[in-house]
Amino acid sequence: MAAGAEAAHRAGALKQQNKPHKGRKPRGRAQRRAGGRVPAKTLSRRRRDLTKPDRRHQALQLRRQRKEAVLAEKRNLGSKDGPPHLVVVVPLHAGVATHDALRLLQSDESALVRKDERAEGFVLLCPRFKQRWRFVTAHVGNLHAVLDLAKVADTLLFVLDPLDGWDSTGDYCLSCLFAQGLPSYALAVHGVADLPQKKQTDAKKKLGKAIEKRFPEAKLFPLNTEPESLLLLRHLAAQKQRHLTFRDRRAYLLAQEAEFVPSHDSDLVGTLKVSGFVRGRTLNVNSLVHIVGHGDFQMTQVDAPPDPFSLNPRMAKDQQRKGQDMEIQDDSVNGVVEMEEVIKVLMKADPRRQESLQSEVIPDPMEGEQTWPTEEELKEAEESLKERRKVVKVPKGTSSYQAAWIVDDGEDGSEEEEEKNNMEDEDLMEEASQAGESSEEEEEQLVEEECETMAVAESTQDDLYDEKLDEDEEQMLEKYTQERLDQMFPDEVDTPRNLPARVRFQKYRGLKSFRTSPWDPKENLPRDYARIFQFQDFSRTRKHVFRQIEKEETEGAAVGWYVTLHVCSVPISVMESFRQGLPLVLFSLLPHEQKMSVLNFVVRRNLGNNETVKAKEELIFHCGFRRFRASPLYSQHSSADKHKLERFLRPDAALVVTVYAPITFPPASVLLFKQRSNGMHDLIATGFLLSVDPDRILIKRLVLSGHPFKIFSKTAVVRYMFFNREDVLWFKPVELRTKWGRRGHITEPLGTHGHMKCHFDGQLKSQDTVLLNLYKRVFPKWTYDPYVPEPVPWVRSEQQLPMQEVEME
């Protein structure tokens, strides 16, 4: 026992063996060895080298910088150095008294008020707050005016009704504004004090519950007394500004005054002098400007007239006196000389540095033409033709062209018998049809002998009802029927019987796989593609343009300056719309934004509209700061290199809309409207700009269907897909599929009536349908039009906000 206890223990074969610990070298020793040298890989990881206190200090500095930027933006807006705080008043109900609400905002005795009758608003100069506001009233009936004002507004002031909140027109306006992008906003209710004391509390509760759905974090401000109006003004001045991305990188301006000077050649075109405050970015005279709804134009000069809304009380009084003196001496020559002396010229356009208005490439018709073939190429072509020739027995006097169409008799020996059988079947069918026609004639004669004819007076009410019917009802019914058929039988078409299928579908091709089969994006492009511009790398160009805006300092009119822009070659229709009280909005364009290309938008159908919208129907686009008309194509939104065309705007999925339009750098929102026959515009879909890419391949699919006539295990005879033998031979290489998931191919044609023998990868069912897919690339139509006529104003309906339903929720 003692000897056994003294023996050493030996480990067995299954003993666990851990990896030896290599150990780590001290960090300080490695740094001393490096001698201050830093590897190239660690240069991009500087944040990891910072200690914890340094990282905390860096985060604190960034947080302070962002906070200071927000405070500087608040202080600059509406101050003496910045533009006036632009507040657009939007009444959301027909019963809202907008004039009474605006009168309360003017009640401050220390403030100066300048009325603007053209825009139905006023300018409020408040030295006590060191702020100045410009209030503009938007008419909800004119949707274009509301959307244009929302593009440039600093704050939207929604005025609600104390009982109903907003009506159906106000709700429709809110849907459009939310889709376009909301700037900073505030909610005010006017008229609560006019209600009985018992109903005031209930009205406030109902309004609060109704607002929670649309504006979850908004506060409702009452607007009944002067202190409440001052509280609202303080809130407008102190609230955080919300940014719209498409306008933050561009200079924009809302016209305060405008003057049209006709040119020497024509009175319909001239120079438009637009005065207003520069907002957004610095405005350069060499850049292009876009007048919303009218197109792109060049500037020739930028003037700097005196600021008409200065916060200095003495200057404001002097300017008011000068304005009165100028009204008295309006026709005198001395007054004109005084105005010319006050106005200073800031910049004049440099023709060498000015952006061009060229929006299209002028195509060269001789570009891409081939030269005449050489003698060697002609000899090679003749030799290849000789090799392809075949010897066929033909009658005497037959030309070479006729002989090419003659098929050798030895190819199919059973065709004569099949033709005889087919002729016998046709004779039997003709005899049966003649017998049926004779029996039908006998029945008609018997019915005519038994019946008598009587004159019946038609109802006048039916005639009156038919007169009230819409003329477009038949077209709407036809489009609705087509949409229903496309949903039930997607992309299926009937093979024509009076035309060979190989001729009708000669532009289509078959694909082994829609996902993986290659398709060259530069193949068979239309002539319109020679007119557009394309980027080698659009995302890189976009980043480069935005980086230049952030880093480089642009020369020109700074933000907050009151300037007069001389815009040349402007049609007189722009001035006429301004005289009618419509807002005149100008945006500066970034480089390349005047050039035409192919734009792709991702849109979703508006839930409040169920109208059938077919592809290539003209729609009205609100894309960022642009407004234009075009006829779009719809395709599926996928990550593949090919995208299937949709014939209708689907209500249940996001689709991509493709049009020819000027280049716009994303991000930008898009709204699609359709014009009714009475001139009103309906919101069809909303979305955003996806890309500017002419190489996006849109594939139109056609599906030809056939019926299995005879089934032998995996082989079947299919009919009704084609109606002649040549079509079967033409489409023989294309793969077949069935609605129940089988795949197969055509083995041979049977007879001359389009029957064909097909082989599949499994047992075919008698109720299955055989399908053949054909594909063709399609392109949008060039229907771009920058001029959009003003819509017919919306008529406010009596429908009110369902307060009870909201309360029940």
FENDASUL-V385084 format. One record per pair of residues at least 24 apart in sequence whose ideal C-beta (glycine too) atoms are under 7 Angstrom apart, sorted by the first residue. I is the first residue (numbers start at 1). J is the second residue. Records with the same first field share a line. If there is no record, write none. Layout:
I: J, J
This chain:
70: 240
73: 241
74: 238
77: 154, 241
78: 131, 132, 133, 237
79: 130, 131
80: 311
81: 560
82: 559, 560
83: 277, 279, 559, 560
84: 123, 132, 133, 134, 277, 309
85: 131, 132, 133, 154, 155, 236, 237
86: 134, 152, 153, 154, 254
87: 133, 134, 135, 154, 155, 157, 236
88: 136, 138, 149, 150, 153, 156, 157
89: 135, 136, 137, 138, 157, 159
90: 138, 140, 146, 156, 157, 158
91: 140, 159
92: 140, 158, 159, 160, 166, 170, 173
93: 160, 161, 164, 166, 167, 170
94: 167, 796
95: 161
96: 159, 161, 190
97: 190, 191
98: 137, 159
100: 190
101: 159, 188, 190, 223
102: 135
104: 223, 226, 229
105: 135, 229, 233
107: 226, 229
108: 230
112: 316
114: 309
118: 581
123: 309
125: 309, 311, 316
127: 311, 313
129: 237
130: 311
131: 237
132: 309, 311
140: 169, 170, 173
141: 793, 794
142: 793
143: 173, 176, 681, 791, 794
144: 293, 790, 791
145: 582, 583
146: 173
147: 176, 180, 622
148: 292, 583, 585
149: 583
150: 177, 180, 183
151: 247, 585, 625
152: 252, 254, 279, 585
153: 183
154: 183, 184, 241
155: 183, 184, 185, 186, 236
156: 182, 183, 185
157: 186, 188
158: 185, 187
159: 188, 190
160: 187, 189, 207
162: 189, 191, 192, 195, 203
163: 203
164: 800, 801
165: 207, 210, 801
166: 801
167: 796, 797, 799, 800
168: 797, 799
169: 794, 796, 797
174: 214
175: 683
176: 671, 683
179: 669, 671, 686
180: 622, 669, 671
181: 244, 669
182: 242
183: 242, 244
184: 239, 241, 242
186: 221, 232, 235, 236
187: 211, 215, 218, 220, 221
188: 221, 223, 232
189: 220, 222, 223
190: 223, 224
192: 222, 224
193: 224
206: 803, 807
209: 806, 807
210: 801, 803, 806
213: 806
245: 667
246: 624, 625, 667, 668
247: 280, 625
248: 280
249: 281, 546, 549, 590
250: 280, 281, 587, 588, 590
251: 278, 280, 281, 282, 283, 588
252: 279, 280, 585, 586, 587
253: 277, 278, 279, 586
254: 583, 585
255: 578, 584
258: 575, 578, 584
260: 572, 575
268: 571, 572
269: 569, 570, 571
270: 570, 572
271: 566, 567, 568, 570
272: 567, 570, 574, 575
273: 564, 566
274: 564, 565, 567, 584, 586
275: 305, 564
277: 560, 562
278: 557, 558, 559, 560, 561, 563
279: 559
280: 559
281: 559
282: 554, 556, 557, 558, 559
283: 556, 557, 588
284: 554, 555, 556
285: 347, 348, 349, 556
286: 349, 350, 353, 354, 355
287: 355, 588, 589
288: 355, 357, 589, 594
289: 567, 586, 587, 588, 589
290: 586, 587, 589, 625, 626
291: 574, 586
292: 585, 625, 627
293: 627, 788
294: 574, 786, 787
295: 786
296: 357, 589, 594
297: 567, 568, 569, 570
298: 354, 357, 568
299: 349, 565, 566, 567
300: 349, 566, 568
301: 345, 348, 349, 566
302: 346, 347, 557, 563, 565
303: 343, 344, 345, 346, 563, 564
304: 344, 346, 561, 563
305: 342, 343, 562, 564
306: 342
307: 562
308: 562
346: 557, 563
347: 556
357: 594
359: 594, 595, 596, 662
360: 531, 596
361: 530, 531, 532, 533
363: 527, 530, 531
418: 751
419: 752
422: 751, 752, 753
472: 677
476: 612
479: 612, 614
480: 612
483: 612, 648
486: 647, 648
491: 701, 702, 703
492: 703, 705
493: 702, 703, 704
495: 704, 721, 722, 723
497: 723
500: 724, 726, 727
501: 722, 727
502: 726, 727, 730
505: 702, 774
507: 776
508: 702, 774, 775, 776
509: 774, 775
510: 733, 734, 735, 773, 774
511: 775
512: 735
514: 642
515: 640
519: 642, 697
521: 695, 697
526: 779
528: 660, 782
529: 694
531: 596
532: 596, 597, 598, 660, 694
533: 595, 596, 597, 663
534: 597, 694
538: 691, 692, 693
542: 665
545: 590, 591, 665
587: 625
590: 665
592: 663
593: 662, 663, 664, 665
594: 662
595: 662, 663
596: 660, 662
597: 663, 692, 694
598: 658, 660, 692, 693, 694
599: 659, 661, 664, 689, 692
600: 656, 658, 690, 691, 693, 696
601: 656, 657, 670, 687, 688, 689, 690
602: 637, 654, 656, 687, 688, 690
603: 655, 657, 670, 672, 685, 686, 687
604: 654, 685, 686, 687
605: 649, 650, 651, 685
606: 683, 684, 685, 686
609: 682, 683, 684
611: 674, 682
612: 648
613: 648, 649, 674, 684
614: 647, 648
615: 647, 648
616: 781
618: 783
619: 672, 673, 674, 684
620: 673, 675, 681, 788
621: 670, 672
622: 670, 671
623: 664, 668, 670, 689
624: 664, 668, 669
626: 662, 664
627: 788
628: 661, 784, 785, 786, 788
629: 785, 788
630: 659, 660, 661, 783, 784
631: 781, 783
632: 657, 658, 659, 780
633: 658, 698, 778, 780
635: 698
641: 697
642: 697, 699
643: 696, 697, 698, 699
644: 699, 701
645: 698, 699, 700, 778
649: 684, 685
656: 690
658: 696, 698, 780
659: 780
660: 780, 782, 784
661: 784
663: 692
664: 689
678: 792
679: 791, 792
680: 791, 792, 794
681: 791
697: 777
698: 777, 778
699: 775, 777
700: 776, 778
701: 773, 775
702: 774
703: 771, 773
704: 772
705: 769, 770, 771
706: 770
707: 769
708: 764, 766, 768, 770
709: 755
711: 764, 766
713: 763
714: 759, 760, 762, 763
715: 757, 759
716: 758, 760, 764
717: 750, 755, 757
718: 756, 758, 770
719: 754, 755
721: 754, 770, 772
722: 754
723: 753, 754
724: 752, 754
725: 749, 752
727: 754
728: 754, 756
731: 772
734: 772
736: 770, 771, 772
737: 771
738: 764, 768, 769, 770, 771
739: 768, 769, 771
740: 765, 768
